[in-house]
Amino acid sequence: MRTIELRSGEETIRLGQLLKLIDAVPTGAQVKDVLTAGEVQVNGELEERRGRQLRRGDVVSVDGQDDVRIG
């Protein structure tokens, strides 16, 4: 499992931003496609909202990639 650290002073990151950061999608326009295809889970539950706020301790799973924990 990989850990992504939030920037100093930040408490959250949006799911769409994280997917771009970890190279799960090449562009922001493709975030919606990955989400609606059911390829993303947050803390074990299917997630389709690109604006979902992720906090420290959340675990994001994307089909075909290692899980990512928010640190």
MOPAC internal coordinates of N, CA, C and O (Angstrom, degrees):
PM7 1SCF
backbone

  N    0.0000 0     0.00 0     0.00 0    0    0    0
  C    1.4511 1     0.00 0     0.00 0    1    0    0
  C    1.5267 1   108.65 1     0.00 0    2    1    0
  O    1.2310 1   121.52 1   -45.22 1    3    2    1
  N    1.2836 1   114.70 1   134.78 1    3    2    1
  C    1.4622 1   122.75 1  -179.75 1    5    3    2
  C    1.5284 1   109.40 1   -95.68 1    6    5    3
  O    1.2310 1   119.71 1   -33.69 1    7    6    5
  N    1.3197 1   118.16 1   146.31 1    7    6    5
  C    1.4629 1   121.63 1   177.81 1    9    7    6
  C    1.5258 1   109.19 1  -115.15 1   10    9    7
  O    1.2310 1   121.27 1   -48.27 1   11   10    9
  N    1.3192 1   115.18 1   131.73 1   11   10    9
  C    1.4609 1   122.08 1   175.29 1   13   11   10
  C    1.5280 1   107.22 1  -109.59 1   14   13   11
  O    1.2310 1   120.70 1   -59.73 1   15   14   13
  N    1.3179 1   116.27 1   120.27 1   15   14   13
  C    1.4612 1   121.05 1  -179.53 1   17   15   14
  C    1.5260 1   110.33 1   -85.61 1   18   17   15
  O    1.2310 1   120.98 1   -45.02 1   19   18   17
  N    1.3168 1   115.73 1   134.98 1   19   18   17
  C    1.4637 1   120.42 1   173.32 1   21   19   18
  C    1.5234 1   108.97 1   -71.79 1   22   21   19
  O    1.2310 1   120.87 1   -28.89 1   23   22   21
  N    1.3102 1   115.95 1   151.11 1   23   22   21
  C    1.4654 1   119.90 1   176.83 1   25   23   22
  C    1.5194 1   110.25 1   -65.75 1   26   25   23
  O    1.2310 1   121.33 1   -26.58 1   27   26   25
  N    1.2974 1   115.05 1   153.42 1   27   26   25
  C    1.4517 1   120.42 1   178.26 1   29   27   26
  C    1.5278 1   110.01 1   -56.03 1   30   29   27
  O    1.2310 1   120.55 1   -49.80 1   31   30   29
  N    1.3230 1   116.56 1   130.20 1   31   30   29
  C    1.4559 1   121.41 1   179.33 1   33   31   30
  C    1.5179 1   113.97 1    89.71 1   34   33   31
  O    1.2310 1   119.82 1   167.99 1   35   34   33
  N    1.3271 1   117.95 1   -12.01 1   35   34   33
  C    1.4675 1   120.86 1   178.20 1   37   35   34
  C    1.5235 1   109.93 1   -93.39 1   38   37   35
  O    1.2310 1   121.08 1   -39.81 1   39   38   37
  N    1.3045 1   115.54 1   140.19 1   39   38   37
  C    1.4620 1   121.38 1   178.43 1   41   39   38
  C    1.5213 1   112.28 1  -105.27 1   42   41   39
  O    1.2310 1   120.47 1   158.21 1   43   42   41
  N    1.3505 1   116.71 1   -21.79 1   43   42   41
  C    1.4588 1   120.66 1  -176.31 1   45   43   42
  C    1.5279 1   110.73 1  -142.17 1   46   45   43
  O    1.2310 1   121.69 1   -14.72 1   47   46   45
  N    1.3366 1   114.36 1   165.28 1   47   46   45
  C    1.4613 1   122.37 1   169.32 1   49   47   46
  C    1.5250 1   106.18 1  -141.53 1   50   49   47
  O    1.2310 1   120.53 1   -38.49 1   51   50   49
  N    1.3179 1   116.59 1   141.51 1   51   50   49
  C    1.4648 1   119.39 1   179.03 1   53   51   50
  C    1.5280 1   110.03 1   -76.18 1   54   53   51
  O    1.2310 1   121.11 1   -32.27 1   55   54   53
  N    1.3106 1   115.48 1   147.73 1   55   54   53
  C    1.4584 1   121.35 1  -177.91 1   57   55   54
  C    1.5267 1   111.25 1   -56.79 1   58   57   55
  O    1.2310 1   119.70 1   136.32 1   59   58   57
  N    1.3246 1   118.18 1   -43.68 1   59   58   57
  C    1.4555 1   120.97 1   179.49 1   61   59   58
  C    1.5158 1   112.30 1   -59.47 1   62   61   59
  O    1.2310 1   120.16 1   140.12 1   63   62   61
  N    1.3335 1   117.30 1   -39.88 1   63   62   61
  C    1.4630 1   121.54 1   177.91 1   65   63   62
  C    1.5237 1   110.74 1   -65.01 1   66   65   63
  O    1.2310 1   120.99 1   137.55 1   67   66   65
  N    1.3241 1   115.71 1   -42.45 1   67   66   65
  C    1.4561 1   119.80 1  -179.42 1   69   67   66
  C    1.5263 1   110.91 1   -63.53 1   70   69   67
  O    1.2310 1   120.20 1   137.32 1   71   70   69
  N    1.3199 1   117.22 1   -42.68 1   71   70   69
  C    1.4662 1   120.17 1  -179.04 1   73   71   70
  C    1.5241 1   111.47 1   -60.70 1   74   73   71
  O    1.2310 1   120.35 1   143.15 1   75   74   73
  N    1.3270 1   116.93 1   -36.85 1   75   74   73
  C    1.4653 1   119.90 1   175.38 1   77   75   74
  C    1.5271 1   110.68 1   -70.73 1   78   77   75
  O    1.2310 1   120.06 1   138.90 1   79   78   77
  N    1.3223 1   117.49 1   -41.10 1   79   78   77
  C    1.4556 1   122.52 1  -178.44 1   81   79   78
  C    1.5288 1   112.35 1   -60.77 1   82   81   79
  O    1.2310 1   120.17 1   141.29 1   83   82   81
  N    1.3267 1   117.28 1   -38.71 1   83   82   81
  C    1.4680 1   120.68 1  -178.00 1   85   83   82
  C    1.5267 1   112.08 1   -92.48 1   86   85   83
  O    1.2310 1   120.49 1  -170.47 1   87   86   85
  N    1.3255 1   116.67 1     9.53 1   87   86   85
  C    1.4637 1   122.78 1   177.98 1   89   87   86
  C    1.5296 1   113.12 1    62.24 1   90   89   87
  O    1.2310 1   120.38 1  -148.80 1   91   90   89
  N    1.3365 1   116.88 1    31.20 1   91   90   89
  C    1.4618 1   120.40 1   174.48 1   93   91   90
  C    1.5243 1   109.82 1   -74.56 1   94   93   91
  O    1.2310 1   120.76 1   155.07 1   95   94   93
  N    1.3286 1   116.15 1   -24.93 1   95   94   93
  C    1.4704 1   122.68 1   176.04 1   97   95   94
  C    1.5244 1   107.66 1  -138.41 1   98   97   95
  O    1.2310 1   120.38 1   -35.57 1   99   98   97
  N    1.3416 1   116.87 1   144.43 1   99   98   97
  C    1.4646 1   118.81 1  -179.72 1  101   99   98
  C    1.5314 1   113.72 1   -75.74 1  102  101   99
  O    1.2310 1   120.11 1   150.79 1  103  102  101
  N    1.3340 1   117.39 1   -29.21 1  103  102  101
  C    1.4617 1   120.91 1  -179.35 1  105  103  102
  C    1.5174 1   110.37 1  -137.96 1  106  105  103
  O    1.2310 1   121.26 1   -21.03 1  107  106  105
  N    1.3257 1   115.20 1   158.97 1  107  106  105
  C    1.4561 1   120.22 1   178.01 1  109  107  106
  C    1.5125 1   112.77 1   -61.66 1  110  109  107
  O    1.2310 1   120.41 1   150.58 1  111  110  109
  N    1.3244 1   116.82 1   -29.42 1  111  110  109
  C    1.4638 1   120.62 1  -179.36 1  113  111  110
  C    1.5214 1   111.86 1   -64.43 1  114  113  111
  O    1.2310 1   119.99 1   155.03 1  115  114  113
  N    1.3198 1   117.62 1   -24.97 1  115  114  113
  C    1.4600 1   120.68 1  -178.27 1  117  115  114
  C    1.5265 1   113.72 1   -89.62 1  118  117  115
  O    1.2310 1   120.09 1   174.05 1  119  118  117
  N    1.3212 1   117.43 1    -5.95 1  119  118  117
  C    1.4594 1   121.12 1   178.86 1  121  119  118
  C    1.5234 1   110.50 1   -58.65 1  122  121  119
  O    1.2310 1   120.30 1   133.24 1  123  122  121
  N    1.3214 1   117.03 1   -46.76 1  123  122  121
  C    1.4634 1   121.05 1  -178.06 1  125  123  122
  C    1.5272 1   111.13 1   -59.30 1  126  125  123
  O    1.2310 1   120.24 1   139.43 1  127  126  125
  N    1.3324 1   117.14 1   -40.57 1  127  126  125
  C    1.4656 1   120.96 1  -179.93 1  129  127  126
  C    1.5216 1   111.82 1   -61.59 1  130  129  127
  O    1.2310 1   120.36 1   136.06 1  131  130  129
  N    1.3216 1   116.92 1   -43.94 1  131  130  129
  C    1.4671 1   121.34 1   179.97 1  133  131  130
  C    1.5269 1   110.25 1   -65.17 1  134  133  131
  O    1.2310 1   120.58 1   139.11 1  135  134  133
  N    1.3320 1   116.51 1   -40.89 1  135  134  133
  C    1.4604 1   120.63 1  -179.20 1  137  135  134
  C    1.5266 1   111.65 1   -67.64 1  138  137  135
  O    1.2310 1   120.10 1   133.50 1  139  138  137
  N    1.3217 1   117.42 1   -46.50 1  139  138  137
  C    1.4704 1   119.97 1  -177.54 1  141  139  138
  C    1.5272 1   112.05 1   -71.11 1  142  141  139
  O    1.2310 1   120.04 1   160.11 1  143  142  141
  N    1.3270 1   117.52 1   -19.89 1  143  142  141
  C    1.4658 1   120.83 1   177.42 1  145  143  142
  C    1.5273 1   111.60 1   -79.31 1  146  145  143
  O    1.2310 1   120.51 1   176.28 1  147  146  145
  N    1.3363 1   116.63 1    -3.72 1  147  146  145
  C    1.4639 1   120.16 1   178.30 1  149  147  146
  C    1.5115 1   113.82 1    75.99 1  150  149  147
  O    1.2310 1   120.30 1  -151.24 1  151  150  149
  N    1.3215 1   117.04 1    28.76 1  151  150  149
  C    1.4614 1   121.45 1  -176.32 1  153  151  150
  C    1.5235 1   113.87 1   -95.00 1  154  153  151
  O    1.2310 1   119.78 1   179.42 1  155  154  153
  N    1.3409 1   118.03 1    -0.58 1  155  154  153
  C    1.4665 1   120.91 1  -174.31 1  157  155  154
  C    1.5298 1   110.45 1  -124.98 1  158  157  155
  O    1.2310 1   121.58 1   -46.57 1  159  158  157
  N    1.3269 1   114.58 1   133.43 1  159  158  157
  C    1.4611 1   121.16 1   174.07 1  161  159  158
  C    1.5206 1   109.13 1  -126.22 1  162  161  159
  O    1.2310 1   121.08 1   -35.70 1  163  162  161
  N    1.3248 1   115.55 1   144.30 1  163  162  161
  C    1.4640 1   121.83 1   174.04 1  165  163  162
  C    1.5190 1   106.85 1  -120.48 1  166  165  163
  O    1.2310 1   120.88 1   -59.10 1  167  166  165
  N    1.3124 1   115.93 1   120.90 1  167  166  165
  C    1.4671 1   122.09 1  -178.32 1  169  167  166
  C    1.5242 1   111.48 1    53.26 1  170  169  167
  O    1.2310 1   120.94 1  -140.57 1  171  170  169
  N    1.3406 1   115.80 1    39.43 1  171  170  169
  C    1.4610 1   121.26 1   175.42 1  173  171  170
  C    1.5181 1   115.81 1    83.35 1  174  173  171
  O    1.2310 1   120.01 1  -179.23 1  175  174  173
  N    1.3326 1   117.59 1     0.77 1  175  174  173
  C    1.4635 1   121.04 1  -179.35 1  177  175  174
  C    1.5243 1   110.42 1  -117.04 1  178  177  175
  O    1.2310 1   120.80 1   -42.94 1  179  178  177
  N    1.3356 1   116.07 1   137.06 1  179  178  177
  C    1.4529 1   122.03 1   179.05 1  181  179  178
  C    1.5273 1   109.99 1   -55.76 1  182  181  179
  O    1.2310 1   120.31 1   -44.55 1  183  182  181
  N    1.3248 1   117.02 1   135.45 1  183  182  181
  C    1.4631 1   121.39 1  -179.03 1  185  183  182
  C    1.5176 1   109.84 1  -130.41 1  186  185  183
  O    1.2310 1   120.79 1   -46.44 1  187  186  185
  N    1.3297 1   116.10 1   133.56 1  187  186  185
  C    1.4611 1   121.57 1  -179.47 1  189  187  186
  C    1.5287 1   113.02 1  -122.18 1  190  189  187
  O    1.2310 1   119.88 1  -179.04 1  191  190  189
  N    1.3315 1   117.83 1     0.96 1  191  190  189
  C    1.4692 1   121.27 1  -177.99 1  193  191  190
  C    1.5191 1   110.40 1   -96.11 1  194  193  191
  O    1.2310 1   120.62 1   -64.50 1  195  194  193
  N    1.3303 1   116.42 1   115.50 1  195  194  193
  C    1.4652 1   119.59 1  -179.29 1  197  195  194
  C    1.5230 1   111.65 1   -68.34 1  198  197  195
  O    1.2310 1   120.04 1   157.31 1  199  198  197
  N    1.3201 1   117.52 1   -22.69 1  199  198  197
  C    1.4586 1   121.78 1  -179.40 1  201  199  198
  C    1.5123 1   113.97 1   -90.08 1  202  201  199
  O    1.2310 1   119.55 1  -174.49 1  203  202  201
  N    1.3137 1   118.47 1     5.51 1  203  202  201
  C    1.4647 1   122.02 1   179.80 1  205  203  202
  C    1.5206 1   109.32 1   -54.43 1  206  205  203
  O    1.2310 1   120.50 1   -52.27 1  207  206  205
  N    1.3213 1   116.65 1   127.73 1  207  206  205
  C    1.4607 1   122.02 1  -179.99 1  209  207  206
  C    1.5297 1   109.12 1   -83.45 1  210  209  207
  O    1.2310 1   120.57 1   -58.34 1  211  210  209
  N    1.3123 1   116.52 1   121.66 1  211  210  209
  C    1.4516 1   122.14 1   178.76 1  213  211  210
  C    1.5187 1   108.92 1  -100.59 1  214  213  211
  O    1.2310 1   121.29 1   -40.90 1  215  214  213
  N    1.3232 1   115.13 1   139.10 1  215  214  213
  C    1.4594 1   121.35 1  -179.00 1  217  215  214
  C    1.5243 1   110.21 1  -120.31 1  218  217  215
  O    1.2310 1   120.73 1   -11.57 1  219  218  217
  N    1.3130 1   116.20 1   168.43 1  219  218  217
  C    1.4687 1   120.54 1   177.56 1  221  219  218
  C    1.5230 1   109.85 1   -52.84 1  222  221  219
  O    1.2310 1   121.28 1   -44.78 1  223  222  221
  N    1.3356 1   115.15 1   135.22 1  223  222  221
  C    1.4617 1   120.60 1   179.28 1  225  223  222
  C    1.5177 1   113.63 1    96.25 1  226  225  223
  O    1.2310 1   119.56 1   160.66 1  227  226  225
  N    1.3404 1   118.44 1   -19.34 1  227  226  225
  C    1.4627 1   120.67 1   177.61 1  229  227  226
  C    1.5234 1   109.53 1   -67.08 1  230  229  227
  O    1.2310 1   120.84 1   -34.73 1  231  230  229
  N    1.3387 1   115.99 1   145.27 1  231  230  229
  C    1.4568 1   121.75 1   178.24 1  233  231  230
  C    1.5234 1   108.18 1  -118.93 1  234  233  231
  O    1.2310 1   120.94 1   -53.25 1  235  234  233
  N    1.3333 1   115.80 1   126.75 1  235  234  233
  C    1.4546 1   122.34 1  -179.38 1  237  235  234
  C    1.5252 1   108.84 1  -110.91 1  238  237  235
  O    1.2310 1   121.24 1   -50.95 1  239  238  237
  N    1.3369 1   115.24 1   129.05 1  239  238  237
  C    1.4599 1   121.73 1   177.81 1  241  239  238
  C    1.5146 1   108.80 1  -115.76 1  242  241  239
  O    1.2310 1   120.90 1   -50.18 1  243  242  241
  N    1.3285 1   115.88 1   129.82 1  243  242  241
  C    1.4634 1   122.32 1   177.57 1  245  243  242
  C    1.5226 1   106.67 1  -123.70 1  246  245  243
  O    1.2310 1   120.32 1   -50.59 1  247  246  245
  N    1.3274 1   117.00 1   129.41 1  247  246  245
  C    1.4548 1   120.83 1   179.76 1  249  247  246
  C    1.5203 1   110.81 1   -50.10 1  250  249  247
  O    1.2310 1   120.62 1   -50.25 1  251  250  249
  N    1.3382 1   116.42 1   129.75 1  251  250  249
  C    1.4482 1   121.45 1   176.14 1  253  251  250
  C    1.5160 1   115.15 1    84.78 1  254  253  251
  O    1.2310 1   119.78 1  -176.40 1  255  254  253
  N    1.3485 1   118.03 1     3.60 1  255  254  253
  C    1.4657 1   121.61 1  -179.54 1  257  255  254
  C    1.5166 1   110.35 1  -132.59 1  258  257  255
  O    1.2310 1   121.20 1   -19.17 1  259  258  257
  N    1.3384 1   115.31 1   160.83 1  259  258  257
  C    1.4695 1   120.27 1   174.83 1  261  259  258
  C    1.5182 1   109.27 1   -66.86 1  262  261  259
  O    1.2310 1   121.05 1   -30.62 1  263  262  261
  N    1.3367 1   115.60 1   149.38 1  263  262  261
  C    1.4638 1   120.12 1   175.84 1  265  263  262
  C    1.5281 1   109.35 1   -64.74 1  266  265  263
  O    1.2310 1   121.39 1   -26.31 1  267  266  265
  N    1.3362 1   114.95 1   153.69 1  267  266  265
  C    1.4612 1   121.40 1   179.83 1  269  267  266
  C    1.5218 1   109.00 1  -127.07 1  270  269  267
  O    1.2310 1   120.89 1   -50.84 1  271  270  269
  N    1.3283 1   115.90 1   129.16 1  271  270  269
  C    1.4772 1   121.77 1   175.68 1  273  271  270
  C    1.5220 1   107.78 1  -104.53 1  274  273  271
  O    1.2310 1   121.48 1   -41.20 1  275  274  273
  N    1.3239 1   114.78 1   138.80 1  275  274  273
  C    1.4582 1   120.66 1   176.25 1  277  275  274
  C    1.5222 1   107.67 1   -84.91 1  278  277  275
  O    1.2310 1   120.65 1   -54.60 1  279  278  277
  N    1.3226 1   116.37 1   125.40 1  279  278  277
  C    1.4626 1   120.95 1  -176.86 1  281  279  278
  C    1.4995 1   112.26 1  -115.66 1  282  281  279
  O    1.2310 1   120.10 1   180.00 1  283  282  281

